[in-house]
Amino acid sequence: MRKKIKPYYIQSFIKQFRSTLEQFIVPLTIFQGIRTILLPTMFDIILLAILLFLAAALYMERG
């Protein structure tokens, strides 16, 4: 039988990792956006899309 993961039972190192990620995701996304404008490659575009999606997901979850 599998245990259900409840958000209140998330371990502390995961909470700390998420908090650190929230601090660095916006500057990293801005840097990647500037890099994509200057030197657009397929890898840069995909990476920018992933970073934008991750930043939006973290922002929406936070409220």
Predicted model as a PDB file, atoms N, CA, C, CB and O in Angstrom, pLDDT in the B-factor column:
MODEL        1                                                                  
ATOM      1  N   MET A   1       0.839  -1.182   0.000  1.00 60.00           N  
ATOM      2  CA  MET A   1       0.000   0.000   0.000  1.00 60.00           C  
ATOM      3  C   MET A   1       0.885   1.247   0.000  1.00 60.00           C  
ATOM      4  CB  MET A   1      -0.955  -0.003   1.220  1.00 60.00           C  
ATOM      5  O   MET A   1       1.801   1.366   0.814  1.00 60.00           O  
ATOM      6  N   ARG A   2       0.611   2.154  -0.901  1.00 68.00           N  
ATOM      7  CA  ARG A   2       1.413   3.367  -1.017  1.00 68.00           C  
ATOM      8  C   ARG A   2       0.901   4.431  -0.055  1.00 68.00           C  
ATOM      9  CB  ARG A   2       1.394   3.896  -2.462  1.00 68.00           C  
ATOM     10  O   ARG A   2      -0.296   4.555   0.204  1.00 68.00           O  
ATOM     11  N   LYS A   3       1.851   5.186   0.458  1.00 67.00           N  
ATOM     12  CA  LYS A   3       1.494   6.296   1.326  1.00 67.00           C  
ATOM     13  C   LYS A   3       1.154   7.516   0.471  1.00 67.00           C  
ATOM     14  CB  LYS A   3       2.644   6.617   2.316  1.00 67.00           C  
ATOM     15  O   LYS A   3       1.795   7.761  -0.551  1.00 67.00           O  
ATOM     16  N   LYS A   4       0.184   8.250   0.876  1.00 69.00           N  
ATOM     17  CA  LYS A   4      -0.137   9.505   0.204  1.00 69.00           C  
ATOM     18  C   LYS A   4       0.766  10.603   0.761  1.00 69.00           C  
ATOM     19  CB  LYS A   4      -1.644   9.874   0.387  1.00 69.00           C  
ATOM     20  O   LYS A   4       0.975  10.704   1.970  1.00 69.00           O  
ATOM     21  N   ILE A   5       1.284  11.403  -0.128  1.00 63.00           N  
ATOM     22  CA  ILE A   5       2.145  12.501   0.294  1.00 63.00           C  
ATOM     23  C   ILE A   5       1.280  13.723   0.538  1.00 63.00           C  
ATOM     24  CB  ILE A   5       3.246  12.799  -0.765  1.00 63.00           C  
ATOM     25  O   ILE A   5       0.598  14.204  -0.368  1.00 63.00           O  
ATOM     26  N   LYS A   6       1.310  14.209   1.731  1.00 65.00           N  
ATOM     27  CA  LYS A   6       0.559  15.414   2.070  1.00 65.00           C  
ATOM     28  C   LYS A   6       1.523  16.593   2.114  1.00 65.00           C  
ATOM     29  CB  LYS A   6      -0.186  15.251   3.431  1.00 65.00           C  
ATOM     30  O   LYS A   6       2.668  16.425   2.533  1.00 65.00           O  
ATOM     31  N   PRO A   7       1.100  17.765   1.699  1.00 62.00           N  
ATOM     32  CA  PRO A   7       2.028  18.890   1.626  1.00 62.00           C  
ATOM     33  C   PRO A   7       2.566  19.326   2.986  1.00 62.00           C  
ATOM     34  CB  PRO A   7       1.353  20.052   0.966  1.00 62.00           C  
ATOM     35  O   PRO A   7       3.612  19.972   3.051  1.00 62.00           O  
ATOM     36  N   TYR A   8       1.889  18.995   4.049  1.00 67.00           N  
ATOM     37  CA  TYR A   8       2.365  19.396   5.365  1.00 67.00           C  
ATOM     38  C   TYR A   8       3.455  18.467   5.877  1.00 67.00           C  
ATOM     39  CB  TYR A   8       1.213  19.432   6.350  1.00 67.00           C  
ATOM     40  O   TYR A   8       4.131  18.786   6.855  1.00 67.00           O  
ATOM     41  N   TYR A   9       3.635  17.321   5.226  1.00 68.00           N  
ATOM     42  CA  TYR A   9       4.636  16.355   5.647  1.00 68.00           C  
ATOM     43  C   TYR A   9       5.886  16.386   4.778  1.00 68.00           C  
ATOM     44  CB  TYR A   9       4.047  14.975   5.634  1.00 68.00           C  
ATOM     45  O   TYR A   9       6.692  15.457   4.839  1.00 68.00           O  
ATOM     46  N   ILE A  10       6.068  17.413   3.983  1.00 65.00           N  
ATOM     47  CA  ILE A  10       7.257  17.523   3.143  1.00 65.00           C  
ATOM     48  C   ILE A  10       8.468  17.734   4.048  1.00 65.00           C  
ATOM     49  CB  ILE A  10       7.117  18.691   2.109  1.00 65.00           C  
ATOM     50  O   ILE A  10       8.431  18.516   4.998  1.00 65.00           O  
ATOM     51  N   GLN A  11       9.529  17.019   3.727  1.00 74.00           N  
ATOM     52  CA  GLN A  11      10.716  17.072   4.564  1.00 74.00           C  
ATOM     53  C   GLN A  11      11.384  18.432   4.476  1.00 74.00           C  
ATOM     54  CB  GLN A  11      11.695  15.980   4.167  1.00 74.00           C  
ATOM     55  O   GLN A  11      11.204  19.170   3.508  1.00 74.00           O  
ATOM     56  N   SER A  12      12.161  18.751   5.507  1.00 79.00           N  
ATOM     57  CA  SER A  12      12.716  20.099   5.623  1.00 79.00           C  
ATOM     58  C   SER A  12      13.725  20.410   4.519  1.00 79.00           C  
ATOM     59  CB  SER A  12      13.375  20.272   6.979  1.00 79.00           C  
ATOM     60  O   SER A  12      13.797  21.552   4.067  1.00 79.00           O  
ATOM     61  N   PHE A  13      14.507  19.420   4.072  1.00 78.00           N  
ATOM     62  CA  PHE A  13      15.493  19.730   3.038  1.00 78.00           C  
ATOM     63  C   PHE A  13      14.820  20.037   1.707  1.00 78.00           C  
ATOM     64  CB  PHE A  13      16.473  18.569   2.873  1.00 78.00           C  
ATOM     65  O   PHE A  13      15.364  20.795   0.902  1.00 78.00           O  
ATOM     66  N   ILE A  14      13.648  19.462   1.463  1.00 77.00           N  
ATOM     67  CA  ILE A  14      12.911  19.788   0.244  1.00 77.00           C  
ATOM     68  C   ILE A  14      12.347  21.195   0.334  1.00 77.00           C  
ATOM     69  CB  ILE A  14      11.782  18.773   0.000  1.00 77.00           C  
ATOM     70  O   ILE A  14      12.360  21.932  -0.652  1.00 77.00           O  
ATOM     71  N   LYS A  15      11.855  21.575   1.498  1.00 79.00           N  
ATOM     72  CA  LYS A  15      11.367  22.946   1.683  1.00 79.00           C  
ATOM     73  C   LYS A  15      12.488  23.954   1.490  1.00 79.00           C  
ATOM     74  CB  LYS A  15      10.747  23.115   3.075  1.00 79.00           C  
ATOM     75  O   LYS A  15      12.284  24.997   0.869  1.00 79.00           O  
ATOM     76  N   GLN A  16      13.673  23.651   2.017  1.00 84.00           N  
ATOM     77  CA  GLN A  16      14.802  24.559   1.897  1.00 84.00           C  
ATOM     78  C   GLN A  16      15.272  24.647   0.439  1.00 84.00           C  
ATOM     79  CB  GLN A  16      15.954  24.100   2.808  1.00 84.00           C  
ATOM     80  O   GLN A  16      15.630  25.728  -0.027  1.00 84.00           O  
ATOM     81  N   PHE A  17      15.274  23.529  -0.278  1.00 84.00           N  
ATOM     82  CA  PHE A  17      15.655  23.525  -1.685  1.00 84.00           C  
ATOM     83  C   PHE A  17      14.681  24.362  -2.508  1.00 84.00           C  
ATOM     84  CB  PHE A  17      15.710  22.091  -2.223  1.00 84.00           C  
ATOM     85  O   PHE A  17      15.098  25.130  -3.374  1.00 84.00           O  
ATOM     86  N   ARG A  18      13.393  24.214  -2.239  1.00 84.00           N  
ATOM     87  CA  ARG A  18      12.376  24.977  -2.963  1.00 84.00           C  
ATOM     88  C   ARG A  18      12.516  26.470  -2.682  1.00 84.00           C  
ATOM     89  CB  ARG A  18      10.966  24.496  -2.579  1.00 84.00           C  
ATOM     90  O   ARG A  18      12.369  27.289  -3.589  1.00 84.00           O  
ATOM     91  N   SER A  19      12.797  26.825  -1.442  1.00 85.00           N  
ATOM     92  CA  SER A  19      12.978  28.230  -1.085  1.00 85.00           C  
ATOM     93  C   SER A  19      14.191  28.826  -1.800  1.00 85.00           C  
ATOM     94  CB  SER A  19      13.134  28.377   0.434  1.00 85.00           C  
ATOM     95  O   SER A  19      14.136  29.956  -2.285  1.00 85.00           O  
ATOM     96  N   THR A  20      15.281  28.069  -1.863  1.00 88.00           N  
ATOM     97  CA  THR A  20      16.471  28.526  -2.566  1.00 88.00           C  
ATOM     98  C   THR A  20      16.208  28.652  -4.056  1.00 88.00           C  
ATOM     99  CB  THR A  20      17.634  27.577  -2.319  1.00 88.00           C  
ATOM    100  O   THR A  20      16.663  29.605  -4.689  1.00 88.00           O  
ATOM    101  N   LEU A  21      15.481  27.705  -4.617  1.00 87.00           N  
ATOM    102  CA  LEU A  21      15.146  27.744  -6.036  1.00 87.00           C  
ATOM    103  C   LEU A  21      14.290  28.961  -6.372  1.00 87.00           C  
ATOM    104  CB  LEU A  21      14.419  26.465  -6.443  1.00 87.00           C  
ATOM    105  O   LEU A  21      14.475  29.575  -7.423  1.00 87.00           O  
ATOM    106  N   GLU A  22      13.359  29.314  -5.493  1.00 88.00           N  
ATOM    107  CA  GLU A  22      12.513  30.484  -5.715  1.00 88.00           C  
ATOM    108  C   GLU A  22      13.333  31.767  -5.769  1.00 88.00           C  
ATOM    109  CB  GLU A  22      11.460  30.588  -4.622  1.00 88.00           C  
ATOM    110  O   GLU A  22      12.974  32.699  -6.488  1.00 88.00           O  
ATOM    111  N   GLN A  23      14.430  31.825  -5.016  1.00 90.00           N  
ATOM    112  CA  GLN A  23      15.258  33.026  -5.010  1.00 90.00           C  
ATOM    113  C   GLN A  23      16.076  33.174  -6.289  1.00 90.00           C  
ATOM    114  CB  GLN A  23      16.182  33.007  -3.813  1.00 90.00           C  
ATOM    115  O   GLN A  23      16.324  34.292  -6.742  1.00 90.00           O  
ATOM    116  N   PHE A  24      16.493  32.057  -6.871  1.00 93.00           N  
ATOM    117  CA  PHE A  24      17.396  32.113  -8.015  1.00 93.00           C  
ATOM    118  C   PHE A  24      16.715  31.957  -9.360  1.00 93.00           C  
ATOM    119  CB  PHE A  24      18.425  31.068  -7.878  1.00 93.00           C  
ATOM    120  O   PHE A  24      17.352  32.196 -10.386  1.00 93.00           O  
ATOM    121  N   ILE A  25      15.457  31.569  -9.402  1.00 93.00           N  
ATOM    122  CA  ILE A  25      14.820  31.267 -10.687  1.00 93.00           C  
ATOM    123  C   ILE A  25      14.581  32.523 -11.531  1.00 93.00           C  
ATOM    124  CB  ILE A  25      13.499  30.552 -10.452  1.00 93.00           C  
ATOM    125  O   ILE A  25      14.747  32.469 -12.750  1.00 93.00           O  
ATOM    126  N   VAL A  26      14.202  33.637 -10.930  1.00 92.00           N  
ATOM    127  CA  VAL A  26      13.920  34.855 -11.704  1.00 92.00           C  
ATOM    128  C   VAL A  26      15.194  35.441 -12.318  1.00 92.00           C  
ATOM    129  CB  VAL A  26      13.244  35.906 -10.812  1.00 92.00           C  
ATOM    130  O   VAL A  26      15.200  35.714 -13.518  1.00 92.00           O  
ATOM    131  N   PRO A  27      16.277  35.647 -11.550  1.00 94.00           N  
ATOM    132  CA  PRO A  27      17.491  36.163 -12.200  1.00 94.00           C  
ATOM    133  C   PRO A  27      18.050  35.216 -13.262  1.00 94.00           C  
ATOM    134  CB  PRO A  27      18.557  36.428 -11.157  1.00 94.00           C  
ATOM    135  O   PRO A  27      18.572  35.666 -14.281  1.00 94.00           O  
ATOM    136  N   LEU A  28      17.944  33.926 -13.031  1.00 95.00           N  
ATOM    137  CA  LEU A  28      18.412  32.953 -14.003  1.00 95.00           C  
ATOM    138  C   LEU A  28      17.579  32.997 -15.280  1.00 95.00           C  
ATOM    139  CB  LEU A  28      18.379  31.557 -13.406  1.00 95.00           C  
ATOM    140  O   LEU A  28      18.115  32.859 -16.380  1.00 95.00           O  
ATOM    141  N   THR A  29      16.276  33.189 -15.133  1.00 95.00           N  
ATOM    142  CA  THR A  29      15.391  33.293 -16.297  1.00 95.00           C  
ATOM    143  C   THR A  29      15.676  34.570 -17.086  1.00 95.00           C  
ATOM    144  CB  THR A  29      13.917  33.262 -15.855  1.00 95.00           C  
ATOM    145  O   THR A  29      15.673  34.547 -18.317  1.00 95.00           O  
ATOM    146  N   ILE A  30      15.917  35.663 -16.403  1.00 95.00           N  
ATOM    147  CA  ILE A  30      16.237  36.923 -17.081  1.00 95.00           C  
ATOM    148  C   ILE A  30      17.559  36.791 -17.850  1.00 95.00           C  
ATOM    149  CB  ILE A  30      16.320  38.087 -16.055  1.00 95.00           C  
ATOM    150  O   ILE A  30      17.664  37.223 -18.998  1.00 95.00           O  
ATOM    151  N   PHE A  31      18.553  36.196 -17.208  1.00 96.00           N  
ATOM    152  CA  PHE A  31      19.834  35.990 -17.879  1.00 96.00           C  
ATOM    153  C   PHE A  31      19.666  35.105 -19.113  1.00 96.00           C  
ATOM    154  CB  PHE A  31      20.851  35.365 -16.913  1.00 96.00           C  
ATOM    155  O   PHE A  31      20.232  35.395 -20.167  1.00 96.00           O  
ATOM    156  N   GLN A  32      18.901  34.044 -18.987  1.00 96.00           N  
ATOM    157  CA  GLN A  32      18.683  33.144 -20.118  1.00 96.00           C  
ATOM    158  C   GLN A  32      17.898  33.843 -21.229  1.00 96.00           C  
ATOM    159  CB  GLN A  32      17.941  31.878 -19.659  1.00 96.00           C  
ATOM    160  O   GLN A  32      18.145  33.595 -22.409  1.00 96.00           O  
ATOM    161  N   GLY A  33      16.961  34.707 -20.865  1.00 96.00           N  
ATOM    162  CA  GLY A  33      16.218  35.458 -21.868  1.00 96.00           C  
ATOM    163  C   GLY A  33      17.122  36.387 -22.669  1.00 96.00           C  
ATOM    164  O   GLY A  33      16.995  36.480 -23.890  1.00 96.00           O  
ATOM    165  N   ILE A  34      18.032  37.073 -21.989  1.00 96.00           N  
ATOM    166  CA  ILE A  34      18.986  37.960 -22.677  1.00 96.00           C  
ATOM    167  C   ILE A  34      19.900  37.142 -23.569  1.00 96.00           C  
ATOM    168  CB  ILE A  34      19.822  38.777 -21.659  1.00 96.00           C  
ATOM    169  O   ILE A  34      20.188  37.536 -24.700  1.00 96.00           O  
ATOM    170  N   ARG A  35      20.356  36.012 -23.069  1.00 95.00           N  
ATOM    171  CA  ARG A  35      21.223  35.152 -23.871  1.00 95.00           C  
ATOM    172  C   ARG A  35      20.493  34.619 -25.102  1.00 95.00           C  
ATOM    173  CB  ARG A  35      21.743  33.989 -23.026  1.00 95.00           C  
ATOM    174  O   ARG A  35      21.080  34.509 -26.178  1.00 95.00           O  
ATOM    175  N   THR A  36      19.226  34.293 -24.943  1.00 95.00           N  
ATOM    176  CA  THR A  36      18.444  33.783 -26.067  1.00 95.00           C  
ATOM    177  C   THR A  36      18.220  34.864 -27.117  1.00 95.00           C  
ATOM    178  CB  THR A  36      17.102  33.241 -25.578  1.00 95.00           C  
ATOM    179  O   THR A  36      18.211  34.565 -28.311  1.00 95.00           O  
ATOM    180  N   ILE A  37      18.041  36.094 -26.702  1.00 96.00           N  
ATOM    181  CA  ILE A  37      17.867  37.195 -27.657  1.00 96.00           C  
ATOM    182  C   ILE A  37      19.156  37.437 -28.443  1.00 96.00           C  
ATOM    183  CB  ILE A  37      17.440  38.487 -26.923  1.00 96.00           C  
ATOM    184  O   ILE A  37      19.115  37.683 -29.648  1.00 96.00           O  
ATOM    185  N   LEU A  38      20.301  37.368 -27.757  1.00 95.00           N  
ATOM    186  CA  LEU A  38      21.574  37.647 -28.415  1.00 95.00           C  
ATOM    187  C   LEU A  38      22.058  36.495 -29.292  1.00 95.00           C  
ATOM    188  CB  LEU A  38      22.619  37.962 -27.382  1.00 95.00           C  
ATOM    189  O   LEU A  38      22.579  36.727 -30.382  1.00 95.00           O  
ATOM    190  N   LEU A  39      21.891  35.261 -28.829  1.00 92.00           N  
ATOM    191  CA  LEU A  39      22.410  34.108 -29.549  1.00 92.00           C  
ATOM    192  C   LEU A  39      21.386  32.981 -29.497  1.00 92.00           C  
ATOM    193  CB  LEU A  39      23.766  33.649 -28.957  1.00 92.00           C  
ATOM    194  O   LEU A  39      21.542  32.040 -28.718  1.00 92.00           O  
ATOM    195  N   PRO A  40      20.355  33.062 -30.307  1.00 93.00           N  
ATOM    196  CA  PRO A  40      19.289  32.069 -30.215  1.00 93.00           C  
ATOM    197  C   PRO A  40      19.666  30.714 -30.834  1.00 93.00           C  
ATOM    198  CB  PRO A  40      18.048  32.603 -30.889  1.00 93.00           C  
ATOM    199  O   PRO A  40      19.903  30.606 -32.037  1.00 93.00           O  
ATOM    200  N   THR A  41      19.712  29.703 -29.990  1.00 95.00           N  
ATOM    201  CA  THR A  41      19.854  28.330 -30.449  1.00 95.00           C  
ATOM    202  C   THR A  41      18.645  27.558 -29.931  1.00 95.00           C  
ATOM    203  CB  THR A  41      21.209  27.687 -29.958  1.00 95.00           C  
ATOM    204  O   THR A  41      17.916  28.037 -29.063  1.00 95.00           O  
ATOM    205  N   MET A  42      18.444  26.383 -30.460  1.00 96.00           N  
ATOM    206  CA  MET A  42      17.296  25.584 -30.036  1.00 96.00           C  
ATOM    207  C   MET A  42      17.408  25.211 -28.558  1.00 96.00           C  
ATOM    208  CB  MET A  42      17.178  24.315 -30.896  1.00 96.00           C  
ATOM    209  O   MET A  42      16.406  25.193 -27.843  1.00 96.00           O  
ATOM    210  N   PHE A  43      18.619  24.915 -28.102  1.00 96.00           N  
ATOM    211  CA  PHE A  43      18.819  24.582 -26.691  1.00 96.00           C  
ATOM    212  C   PHE A  43      18.442  25.755 -25.794  1.00 96.00           C  
ATOM    213  CB  PHE A  43      20.274  24.173 -26.440  1.00 96.00           C  
ATOM    214  O   PHE A  43      17.790  25.564 -24.767  1.00 96.00           O  
ATOM    215  N   ASP A  44      18.847  26.971 -26.171  1.00 95.00           N  
ATOM    216  CA  ASP A  44      18.528  28.153 -25.369  1.00 95.00           C  
ATOM    217  C   ASP A  44      17.024  28.398 -25.304  1.00 95.00           C  
ATOM    218  CB  ASP A  44      19.230  29.384 -25.940  1.00 95.00           C  
ATOM    219  O   ASP A  44      16.496  28.766 -24.255  1.00 95.00           O  
ATOM    220  N   ILE A  45      16.344  28.195 -26.412  1.00 96.00           N  
ATOM    221  CA  ILE A  45      14.896  28.412 -26.429  1.00 96.00           C  
ATOM    222  C   ILE A  45      14.175  27.399 -25.548  1.00 96.00           C  
ATOM    223  CB  ILE A  45      14.361  28.332 -27.861  1.00 96.00           C  
ATOM    224  O   ILE A  45      13.257  27.750 -24.806  1.00 96.00           O  
ATOM    225  N   ILE A  46      14.600  26.138 -25.636  1.00 97.00           N  
ATOM    226  CA  ILE A  46      13.985  25.097 -24.792  1.00 97.00           C  
ATOM    227  C   ILE A  46      14.279  25.359 -23.323  1.00 97.00           C  
ATOM    228  CB  ILE A  46      14.497  23.692 -25.192  1.00 97.00           C  
ATOM    229  O   ILE A  46      13.390  25.243 -22.479  1.00 97.00           O  
ATOM    230  N   LEU A  47      15.528  25.715 -23.012  1.00 96.00           N  
ATOM    231  CA  LEU A  47      15.887  26.006 -21.623  1.00 96.00           C  
ATOM    232  C   LEU A  47      15.104  27.200 -21.084  1.00 96.00           C  
ATOM    233  CB  LEU A  47      17.390  26.273 -21.508  1.00 96.00           C  
ATOM    234  O   LEU A  47      14.667  27.182 -19.933  1.00 96.00           O  
ATOM    235  N   LEU A  48      14.920  28.233 -21.898  1.00 96.00           N  
ATOM    236  CA  LEU A  48      14.141  29.396 -21.485  1.00 96.00           C  
ATOM    237  C   LEU A  48      12.686  29.014 -21.222  1.00 96.00           C  
ATOM    238  CB  LEU A  48      14.214  30.494 -22.552  1.00 96.00           C  
ATOM    239  O   LEU A  48      12.085  29.480 -20.255  1.00 96.00           O  
ATOM    240  N   ALA A  49      12.130  28.178 -22.069  1.00 97.00           N  
ATOM    241  CA  ALA A  49      10.749  27.733 -21.871  1.00 97.00           C  
ATOM    242  C   ALA A  49      10.610  26.932 -20.572  1.00 97.00           C  
ATOM    243  CB  ALA A  49      10.284  26.886 -23.070  1.00 97.00           C  
ATOM    244  O   ALA A  49       9.635  27.099 -19.839  1.00 97.00           O  
ATOM    245  N   ILE A  50      11.569  26.078 -20.295  1.00 96.00           N  
ATOM    246  CA  ILE A  50      11.536  25.293 -19.048  1.00 96.00           C  
ATOM    247  C   ILE A  50      11.639  26.217 -17.839  1.00 96.00           C  
ATOM    248  CB  ILE A  50      12.685  24.250 -19.022  1.00 96.00           C  
ATOM    249  O   ILE A  50      10.900  26.055 -16.868  1.00 96.00           O  
ATOM    250  N   LEU A  51      12.548  27.177 -17.894  1.00 95.00           N  
ATOM    251  CA  LEU A  51      12.707  28.110 -16.773  1.00 95.00           C  
ATOM    252  C   LEU A  51      11.460  28.963 -16.566  1.00 95.00           C  
ATOM    253  CB  LEU A  51      13.916  29.013 -17.006  1.00 95.00           C  
ATOM    254  O   LEU A  51      11.053  29.205 -15.430  1.00 95.00           O  
ATOM    255  N   LEU A  52      10.851  29.420 -17.667  1.00 95.00           N  
ATOM    256  CA  LEU A  52       9.618  30.204 -17.545  1.00 95.00           C  
ATOM    257  C   LEU A  52       8.493  29.381 -16.931  1.00 95.00           C  
ATOM    258  CB  LEU A  52       9.188  30.733 -18.912  1.00 95.00           C  
ATOM    259  O   LEU A  52       7.758  29.866 -16.070  1.00 95.00           O  
ATOM    260  N   PHE A  53       8.362  28.133 -17.378  1.00 95.00           N  
ATOM    261  CA  PHE A  53       7.337  27.256 -16.827  1.00 95.00           C  
ATOM    262  C   PHE A  53       7.581  26.991 -15.344  1.00 95.00           C  
ATOM    263  CB  PHE A  53       7.297  25.936 -17.600  1.00 95.00           C  
ATOM    264  O   PHE A  53       6.642  27.009 -14.548  1.00 95.00           O  
ATOM    265  N   LEU A  54       8.832  26.746 -14.971  1.00 93.00           N  
ATOM    266  CA  LEU A  54       9.161  26.488 -13.568  1.00 93.00           C  
ATOM    267  C   LEU A  54       8.912  27.717 -12.695  1.00 93.00           C  
ATOM    268  CB  LEU A  54      10.620  26.049 -13.441  1.00 93.00           C  
ATOM    269  O   LEU A  54       8.398  27.596 -11.582  1.00 93.00           O  
ATOM    270  N   ALA A  55       9.274  28.898 -13.197  1.00 92.00           N  
ATOM    271  CA  ALA A  55       9.057  30.132 -12.445  1.00 92.00           C  
ATOM    272  C   ALA A  55       7.558  30.380 -12.269  1.00 92.00           C  
ATOM    273  CB  ALA A  55       9.726  31.334 -13.161  1.00 92.00           C  
ATOM    274  O   ALA A  55       7.119  30.768 -11.187  1.00 92.00           O  
ATOM    275  N   ALA A  56       6.781  30.159 -13.313  1.00 92.00           N  
ATOM    276  CA  ALA A  56       5.333  30.349 -13.221  1.00 92.00           C  
ATOM    277  C   ALA A  56       4.720  29.343 -12.249  1.00 92.00           C  
ATOM    278  CB  ALA A  56       4.680  30.215 -14.611  1.00 92.00           C  
ATOM    279  O   ALA A  56       3.834  29.695 -11.471  1.00 92.00           O  
ATOM    280  N   ALA A  57       5.182  28.106 -12.288  1.00 90.00           N  
ATOM    281  CA  ALA A  57       4.645  27.087 -11.387  1.00 90.00           C  
ATOM    282  C   ALA A  57       4.956  27.412  -9.927  1.00 90.00           C  
ATOM    283  CB  ALA A  57       5.211  25.712 -11.748  1.00 90.00           C  
ATOM    284  O   ALA A  57       4.102  27.243  -9.057  1.00 90.00           O  
ATOM    285  N   LEU A  58       6.162  27.874  -9.660  1.00 87.00           N  
ATOM    286  CA  LEU A  58       6.522  28.235  -8.287  1.00 87.00           C  
ATOM    287  C   LEU A  58       5.745  29.464  -7.823  1.00 87.00           C  
ATOM    288  CB  LEU A  58       8.032  28.495  -8.178  1.00 87.00           C  
ATOM    289  O   LEU A  58       5.335  29.537  -6.665  1.00 87.00           O  
ATOM    290  N   TYR A  59       5.541  30.427  -8.720  1.00 87.00           N  
ATOM    291  CA  TYR A  59       4.812  31.635  -8.376  1.00 87.00           C  
ATOM    292  C   TYR A  59       3.347  31.334  -8.110  1.00 87.00           C  
ATOM    293  CB  TYR A  59       4.943  32.664  -9.483  1.00 87.00           C  
ATOM    294  O   TYR A  59       2.768  31.857  -7.158  1.00 87.00           O  
ATOM    295  N   MET A  60       2.741  30.494  -8.946  1.00 87.00           N  
ATOM    296  CA  MET A  60       1.318  30.144  -8.793  1.00 87.00           C  
ATOM    297  C   MET A  60       1.073  29.322  -7.537  1.00 87.00           C  
ATOM    298  CB  MET A  60       0.826  29.370 -10.016  1.00 87.00           C  
ATOM    299  O   MET A  60       0.032  29.468  -6.897  1.00 87.00           O  
ATOM    300  N   GLU A  61       2.012  28.467  -7.180  1.00 79.00           N  
ATOM    301  CA  GLU A  61       1.853  27.635  -5.991  1.00 79.00           C  
ATOM    302  C   GLU A  61       1.962  28.483  -4.720  1.00 79.00           C  
ATOM    303  CB  GLU A  61       2.908  26.511  -5.977  1.00 79.00           C  
ATOM    304  O   GLU A  61       1.292  28.218  -3.722  1.00 79.00           O  
ATOM    305  N   ARG A  62       2.807  29.491  -4.776  1.00 74.00           N  
ATOM    306  CA  ARG A  62       3.023  30.328  -3.598  1.00 74.00           C  
ATOM    307  C   ARG A  62       1.827  31.210  -3.269  1.00 74.00           C  
ATOM    308  CB  ARG A  62       4.238  31.189  -3.801  1.00 74.00           C  
ATOM    309  O   ARG A  62       1.613  31.568  -2.111  1.00 74.00           O  
ATOM    310  N   GLY A  63       1.067  31.550  -4.265  1.00 62.00           N  
ATOM    311  CA  GLY A  63      -0.153  32.296  -3.992  1.00 62.00           C  
ATOM    312  C   GLY A  63      -0.067  33.663  -4.398  1.00 62.00           C  
ATOM    313  O   GLY A  63      -1.024  34.418  -4.229  1.00 62.00           O  
TER     314      GLY A  63                                                      
ENDMDL                                                                          
END                                                                             
